[in-house]
Amino acid sequence: MEKGPKMKHTTKRTIWVGVAILTIVVIWIKWDSWFYNPPEPVYHPSPEPGRILISWSGDATNSRDVTWEGDTINHQGTLQVTGKSFNGDTTTYNAKSKILKTSGGASAFFRVALRNLNGGETYQYRVANGNLWSDWYSFKMGNVKDSTFSFIYIGDVQDSINGSAGKLFHRASESRPDADFMLFIGDMIERPHDAYWGEWFRSGGNLFRTIPILATPGNHEYHKGVIQRLDERWMAHFPFPQNGPENFKGRACYWDYQNTRIISLDSNGIQSLPSALEQRKWLKSVLENTHKRWIIVIMHHPLYSTSRGRDYFYLRTLFKSLFDQYNVDLVLSGHDHSYGRAAHIPADQGDDKPGTVYIVTHASPKVYDLKFSDKMDKLASNTQMYQILDVSADSIKFGAFTTNGSPFDGFTIRKDAAGIKSISYQQLPNNAKYLMPTNRFLRTNSKKDIEKYNLERDQWLKNNN
């Protein structure tokens, strides 16, 4: 029997009421994780220079930038630098400064841009707030005549106050003491509070004062809300290039180092169609005008997720065709609190040449539940990692290591004189001990779900060993 107009109207109204109720329930359940920002505790910065960090915003061959923090009483920041080419003299710079107020307090931030430095030379510097001086620290410039360099890649940190992340940072540095820089993939902090920024700097210690730091923002550097907002301390702490799209300067940007271009995308800043298209348009322009041997993209959210219930299809829609078209070599990501390597993703062009290698990693004590995606050639959960990359004119050697320094994953991308790429892999078989369900999964899932997990794991191992 055909429904009359009145019945059809009632059915539509019932559907809309159901949708409204479901929406309200979902928002109520997800309110804290989507919208709630816990109040920031009151903080009082030290009058002495703190949170000293070195990076670069200009030409990496002859420049470095130093930032630091202090209280709001001493508005005058000073940096002194010396080195072999100074012939025993010391040069003094007055810092640019600004006061930054948040709901928990206020700090003064200082920045000095060092220019016309010499490749291969070691420099010593110290900074001051008023007449309160830091210790002396040193940094070494890269050798401009050598295309070989190394860097350390760290995933999500998200450590608690007085946590243990610093042990992993220093283990990584001990593994490659001559690393040219350290790269963080976002979520360095648990939430955008001063105490958590302080924890990250405490964990880094002297490393951040002597090795240049590069980073891309994650969602935990943002304040939650319908429109999320990047914490103001990001721009104050990190003196990154201002070569990004207009609404993403200092977070979407690129650095050129020797024969490599490293491009940062602010994946968490993609909160609308205009913001997505702005970054895509900028990325296309940057890739079109890249003439470096190697191209590495860093972004917090991965194109190919390693965690259950997650799928960043919109990032693949936005960026994968550009990665394929312009032969991006590596995409380094985090966010999913597990490890994954995808190296057999077919290019949009449909050929069988090696394409982009996608990496997901983390260094956090928090671990998430794995999904056994057929996109992944390597997986791990319940463990923290650090990564070391050695770059030369004809190869990128990648290694992933557990907290005790044991090798977990490794591969080498090679390019011949014509730019033809090949990939070889270190013989490190997948191991079931790195694929066990997390404690949270065991607590919150039924026996049937756990059995299904084990079956998926065993099948994935069979297919990937």
WOLINJO-V429796 format. One record per pair of residues at least 6 apart in sequence whose ideal C-beta (glycine too) atoms are under 6 Angstrom apart, sorted by sequence separation. I is the first residue (numbers start at 1). J is the second residue. D is the distance in whole Angstrom. If there is no record, write none. Layout:
I_J_D + I_J_D
This chain:
159_165_4 + 190_196_5 + 222_228_4 + 223_229_5 + 270_276_5 + 305_311_6 + 401_407_6 + 402_408_6 + 415_421_5 + 56_63_5 + 99_106_6 + 100_107_6 + 126_133_6 + 127_134_5 + 189_196_4 + 242_249_5 + 245_252_6 + 254_261_6 + 255_262_5 + 390_397_4 + 56_64_5 + 57_65_5 + 82_90_4 + 126_134_5 + 157_165_5 + 189_197_6 + 222_230_6 + 244_252_4 + 347_355_4 + 400_408_5 + 414_422_5 + 56_65_6 + 99_108_6 + 100_109_6 + 244_253_4 + 254_263_4 + 370_379_6 + 389_398_5 + 400_409_4 + 54_64_6 + 55_65_5 + 80_90_5 + 81_91_6 + 126_136_5 + 221_231_5 + 240_250_5 + 243_253_5 + 345_355_6 + 413_423_5 + 97_108_6 + 98_109_6 + 189_200_5 + 253_264_5 + 301_312_5 + 370_381_5 + 388_399_5 + 399_410_5 + 54_66_5 + 80_92_5 + 124_136_5 + 188_200_5 + 241_253_5 + 252_264_6 + 303_315_5 + 411_423_6 + 412_424_5 + 97_110_5 + 221_234_6 + 240_253_5 + 252_265_6 + 303_316_5 + 387_400_5 + 398_411_5 + 53_67_5 + 79_93_5 + 124_138_5 + 252_266_5 + 265_279_6 + 343_357_5 + 367_381_6 + 411_425_5 + 95_110_4 + 96_111_5 + 235_250_5 + 251_266_4 + 367_382_5 + 385_400_5 + 386_401_6 + 397_412_5 + 52_68_4 + 95_111_6 + 122_138_6 + 123_139_6 + 342_358_4 + 410_426_3 + 437_453_5 + 51_68_6 + 95_112_5 + 395_412_5 + 396_413_5 + 51_69_4 + 77_95_3 + 122_140_5 + 248_266_5 + 341_359_6 + 49_68_5 + 50_69_5 + 93_112_5 + 383_402_6 + 384_403_5 + 395_414_5 + 77_97_5 + 121_141_5 + 152_172_5 + 340_360_4 + 394_414_6 + 49_70_6 + 248_269_6 + 363_384_5 + 394_415_6 + 75_97_6 + 119_141_5 + 339_361_5 + 435_457_5 + 120_143_4 + 263_286_6 + 324_347_4 + 47_71_5 + 117_141_5 + 119_143_6 + 324_348_5 + 336_360_5 + 361_385_5 + 119_144_4 + 331_356_6 + 337_362_5 + 45_71_4 + 150_176_5 + 72_99_5 + 152_179_5 + 252_279_6 + 321_348_5 + 330_357_5 + 331_358_5 + 332_359_5 + 333_360_5 + 337_364_6 + 151_179_6 + 328_356_5 + 334_362_6 + 150_179_5 + 151_180_6 + 158_187_5 + 182_211_5 + 261_290_5 + 307_336_4 + 337_366_5 + 151_181_5 + 152_182_5 + 153_183_5 + 154_184_5 + 155_185_5 + 186_216_5 + 306_336_5 + 337_367_5 + 338_368_6 + 149_180_4 + 156_187_4 + 157_188_5 + 181_212_4 + 182_213_6 + 183_214_5 + 184_215_4 + 186_217_5 + 187_218_4 + 189_220_6 + 192_223_6 + 261_292_4 + 297_328_6 + 302_333_4 + 305_336_6 + 307_338_6 + 337_368_4 + 378_409_5 + 430_461_6 + 151_183_6 + 158_190_5 + 186_218_3 + 254_286_6 + 260_292_6 + 267_299_5 + 268_300_6 + 306_338_5 + 336_368_6 + 338_370_6 + 77_110_3 + 79_112_4 + 85_118_6 + 181_214_6 + 187_220_4 + 245_278_5 + 259_292_6 + 267_300_5 + 295_328_5 + 323_356_5 + 342_375_5 + 72_106_5 + 169_203_6 + 173_207_6 + 217_251_5 + 245_279_6 + 259_293_4 + 260_294_4 + 261_295_5 + 262_296_5 + 263_297_5 + 264_298_5 + 265_299_4 + 267_301_4 + 295_329_6 + 296_330_5 + 297_331_5 + 298_332_5 + 299_333_6 + 300_334_6 + 301_335_5 + 306_340_4 + 342_376_5 + 343_377_5 + 430_464_5 + 169_204_6 + 294_329_5 + 300_335_5 + 430_465_5 + 72_108_5 + 197_233_6 + 340_376_5 + 341_377_5 + 429_465_5 + 84_121_6 + 166_203_4 + 245_282_4 + 341_378_4 + 69_107_5 + 70_108_5 + 83_121_6 + 142_180_5 + 161_199_5 + 165_203_5 + 169_207_6 + 280_318_5 + 284_322_6 + 304_342_5 + 192_231_4 + 283_322_6 + 287_326_4 + 340_379_5 + 69_109_6 + 83_123_4 + 339_380_4 + 68_110_5 + 81_123_6 + 82_124_5 + 276_318_6 + 338_381_5 + 67_111_5 + 81_125_4 + 66_112_5 + 79_125_6 + 80_126_6 + 222_268_6 + 339_385_5 + 65_113_5 + 79_127_5 + 216_264_4 + 217_266_6 + 219_268_5 + 64_114_5 + 78_128_4 + 63_115_5 + 62_116_6 + 76_130_6 + 304_358_5 + 306_360_5 + 380_434_4 + 62_117_5 + 74_129_4 + 303_358_6 + 74_130_4 + 61_119_6 + 302_360_5 + 68_127_5 + 70_129_4 + 43_104_5 + 307_368_4 + 308_369_5 + 42_104_5 + 43_105_4 + 45_107_5 + 40_103_5 + 41_104_6 + 42_105_6 + 308_371_4 + 40_104_4 + 354_421_5 + 341_409_6 + 354_423_5 + 369_438_5 + 139_210_5 + 304_375_5 + 367_438_5 + 137_209_4 + 369_441_5 + 137_210_6 + 49_127_5 + 49_129_5 + 216_298_5 + 218_300_4 + 61_144_5 + 48_132_5 + 216_300_6 + 329_413_6 + 372_456_5 + 47_132_6 + 49_134_4 + 54_139_6 + 372_460_4 + 104_194_6 + 149_258_5 + 147_258_5 + 147_259_5 + 186_300_4 + 185_300_6 + 109_236_4 + 111_239_6 + 260_391_6 + 100_232_6 + 100_236_5 + 186_334_6 + 185_334_4 + 51_201_5 + 43_194_4 + 40_193_5 + 53_208_5 + 56_212_6 + 52_209_5 + 55_212_5 + 54_212_5 + 55_213_5 + 53_213_6 + 67_237_6 + 67_239_5 + 65_239_4 + 156_334_5 + 153_332_6 + 155_334_4 + 57_239_5 + 57_240_6 + 55_239_5 + 57_241_5 + 37_223_5 + 37_224_5 + 35_224_5 + 168_363_5 + 60_257_5 + 155_361_4 + 156_362_4 + 157_363_5 + 158_364_4 + 155_362_4 + 157_364_6 + 155_363_5 + 156_364_5 + 158_366_6 + 154_363_5 + 176_388_5 + 172_386_4 + 168_384_6 + 168_386_6 + 154_386_6 + 153_387_4 + 168_403_6 + 152_388_6 + 151_389_6 + 150_390_5 + 149_391_5 + 148_392_5 + 147_393_5
